Amino acid sequence: MTRRLAARLEQHGRTPEVHYSEGQDLIPGSAAENEHHEYLLGFLERHVG
């Protein structure tokens, strides 16, 4: 579903920031969850300030 959403955004001229954790399920392991939080914090710092 995420890949389809990213493709649709790109079709409409947007550049989505998407990060995939290969080999992870819907409930990620702790390393993938930590990585996700780092991406999220970086995104918020760039866009919210």
N, CA, C and O atoms as a DFTB+ gen file, in Angstrom:
196 C
 N C O
     1  1       0.817      -1.177       0.000
     2  2       0.000       0.000       0.000
     3  2       0.873       1.257       0.000
     4  3       0.554       2.235      -0.676
     5  1       1.963       1.231       0.751
     6  2       2.854       2.392       0.792
     7  2       3.471       2.656      -0.566
     8  3       3.581       3.806      -0.991
     9  1       3.874       1.593      -1.250
    10  2       4.474       1.761      -2.574
    11  2       3.464       2.361      -3.558
    12  3       3.829       3.193      -4.388
    13  1       2.211       1.948      -3.469
    14  2       1.175       2.499      -4.362
    15  2       0.924       3.975      -4.061
    16  3       0.771       4.779      -4.981
    17  1       0.883       4.330      -2.790
    18  2       0.677       5.727      -2.416
    19  2       1.839       6.586      -2.906
    20  3       1.625       7.670      -3.447
    21  1       3.066       6.104      -2.718
    22  2       4.237       6.854      -3.180
    23  2       4.181       7.048      -4.696
    24  3       4.488       8.131      -5.194
    25  1       3.792       6.007      -5.430
    26  2       3.698       6.107      -6.897
    27  2       2.652       7.138      -7.303
    28  3       2.880       7.913      -8.232
    29  1       1.513       7.158      -6.624
    30  2       0.476       8.135      -6.950
    31  2       0.932       9.555      -6.656
    32  3       0.656      10.471      -7.430
    33  1       1.621       9.739      -5.550
    34  2       2.134      11.075      -5.232
    35  2       3.119      11.534      -6.305
    36  3       3.090      12.690      -6.728
    37  1       3.995      10.621      -6.743
    38  2       4.962      10.963      -7.785
    39  2       4.259      11.311      -9.091
    40  3       4.696      12.210      -9.809
    41  1       3.172      10.607      -9.405
    42  2       2.410      10.894     -10.628
    43  2       1.819      12.300     -10.596
    44  3       1.547      12.890     -11.642
    45  1       1.623      12.827      -9.407
    46  2       1.045      14.158      -9.257
    47  2       2.098      15.209      -8.897
    48  3       1.784      16.265      -8.346
    49  1       3.353      14.891      -9.223
    50  2       4.409      15.882      -9.070
    51  2       4.969      16.037      -7.664
    52  3       5.717      16.980      -7.405
    53  1       4.634      15.155      -6.771
    54  2       5.153      15.216      -5.403
    55  2       6.366      14.317      -5.273
    56  3       6.556      13.391      -6.062
    57  1       7.180      14.596      -4.278
    58  2       8.353      13.764      -4.002
    59  2       8.224      13.224      -2.582
    60  3       8.693      13.852      -1.632
    61  1       7.592      12.067      -2.435
    62  2       7.406      11.535      -1.090
    63  2       8.724      11.055      -0.496
    64  3       9.606      10.574      -1.207
    65  1       8.836      11.192       0.790
    66  2      10.009      10.674       1.507
    67  2       9.584       9.350       2.129
    68  3       8.884       9.319       3.141
    69  1      10.017       8.265       1.510
    70  2       9.583       6.936       1.926
    71  2      10.807       6.103       2.275
    72  3      11.803       6.102       1.553
    73  1      10.714       5.402       3.385
    74  2      11.788       4.507       3.818
    75  2      11.182       3.137       4.089
    76  3      10.214       3.013       4.840
    77  1      11.756       2.118       3.473
    78  2      11.254       0.761       3.647
    79  2      12.228      -0.021       4.519
    80  3      13.444       0.108       4.382
    81  1      11.688      -0.818       5.398
    82  2      12.503      -1.714       6.217
    83  2      12.315      -3.116       5.656
    84  3      11.387      -3.834       6.028
    85  1      13.209      -3.488       4.759
    86  2      13.094      -4.783       4.093
    87  2      13.140      -5.915       5.113
    88  3      13.912      -5.878       6.071
    89  1      12.314      -6.902       4.892
    90  2      12.283      -8.062       5.762
    91  2      11.521      -7.843       7.057
    92  3      11.497      -8.719       7.921
    93  1      10.898      -6.680       7.195
    94  2      10.149      -6.395       8.417
    95  2       8.666      -6.628       8.171
    96  3       8.164      -6.448       7.062
    97  1       7.993      -7.026       9.210
    98  2       6.561      -7.260       9.169
    99  2       5.828      -5.982       9.546
   100  3       6.430      -4.910       9.603
   101  1       4.535      -6.095       9.803
   102  2       3.779      -4.935      10.260
   103  2       4.247      -4.470      11.627
   104  3       4.116      -3.293      11.965
   105  1       4.788      -5.382      12.409
   106  2       5.350      -5.040      13.709
   107  2       6.861      -5.163      13.573
   108  3       7.396      -6.271      13.615
   109  1       7.557      -4.040      13.410
   110  2       9.003      -4.095      13.152
   111  2       9.789      -4.505      14.396
   112  3       9.327      -4.366      15.528
   113  1      10.989      -5.013      14.142
   114  2      11.900      -5.305      15.240
   115  2      12.406      -4.009      15.843
   116  3      12.187      -2.933      15.287
   117  1      13.072      -4.106      16.960
   118  2      13.481      -2.888      17.674
   119  2      14.456      -2.036      16.863
   120  3      14.385      -0.809      16.924
   121  1      15.369      -2.658      16.100
   122  2      16.317      -1.875      15.286
   123  2      15.569      -1.097      14.210
   124  3      15.864       0.076      13.979
   125  1      14.605      -1.734      13.549
   126  2      13.824      -1.052      12.507
   127  2      12.951       0.039      13.125
   128  3      12.754       1.097      12.527
   129  1      12.436      -0.220      14.311
   130  2      11.613       0.791      14.976
   131  2      12.453       2.009      15.362
   132  3      11.999       3.144      15.220
   133  1      13.651       1.783      15.840
   134  2      14.551       2.894      16.165
   135  2      14.886       3.697      14.916
   136  3      14.904       4.927      14.950
   137  1      15.149       3.007      13.824
   138  2      15.457       3.679      12.559
   139  2      14.256       4.519      12.108
   140  3      14.421       5.646      11.643
   141  1      13.065       3.967      12.249
   142  2      11.845       4.692      11.887
   143  2      11.731       5.985      12.694
   144  3      11.406       7.035      12.141
   145  1      11.995       5.912      13.983
   146  2      11.895       7.106      14.827
   147  2      12.935       8.158      14.436
   148  3      12.657       9.356      14.495
   149  1      14.118       7.718      14.041
   150  2      15.137       8.668      13.578
   151  2      14.671       9.385      12.316
   152  3      14.824      10.600      12.193
   153  1      14.095       8.619      11.367
   154  2      13.559       9.235      10.142
   155  2      12.442      10.215      10.476
   156  3      12.380      11.309       9.917
   157  1      11.573       9.823      11.378
   158  2      10.441      10.666      11.755
   159  2      10.907      11.965      12.403
   160  3      10.411      13.039      12.065
   161  1      11.846      11.875      13.323
   162  2      12.367      13.081      13.968
   163  2      13.061      14.002      12.960
   164  3      12.901      15.221      13.018
   165  1      13.825      13.422      12.044
   166  2      14.479      14.222      11.010
   167  2      13.468      14.922      10.122
   168  3      13.646      16.090       9.776
   169  1      12.405      14.217       9.749
   170  2      11.347      14.783       8.924
   171  2      10.697      15.962       9.648
   172  3      10.505      17.028       9.064
   173  1      10.366      15.763      10.909
   174  2       9.709      16.829      11.681
   175  2      10.634      18.039      11.856
   176  3      10.177      19.180      11.795
   177  1      11.904      17.801      12.067
   178  2      12.851      18.920      12.202
   179  2      12.919      19.728      10.918
   180  3      12.972      20.958      10.961
   181  1      12.919      19.045       9.765
   182  2      13.012      19.740       8.480
   183  2      11.731      20.484       8.118
   184  3      11.788      21.558       7.519
   185  1      10.585      19.928       8.475
   186  2       9.326      20.492       7.989
   187  2       8.535      21.268       9.026
   188  3       7.680      22.080       8.670
   189  1       8.802      21.036      10.290
   190  2       8.071      21.745      11.331
   191  2       8.979      22.731      12.031
   192  3       8.556      23.821      12.414
   193  1      10.228      22.339      12.193
   194  2      11.207      23.241      12.776
   195  2      11.316      23.077      14.212
   196  3      12.105      23.771      14.855
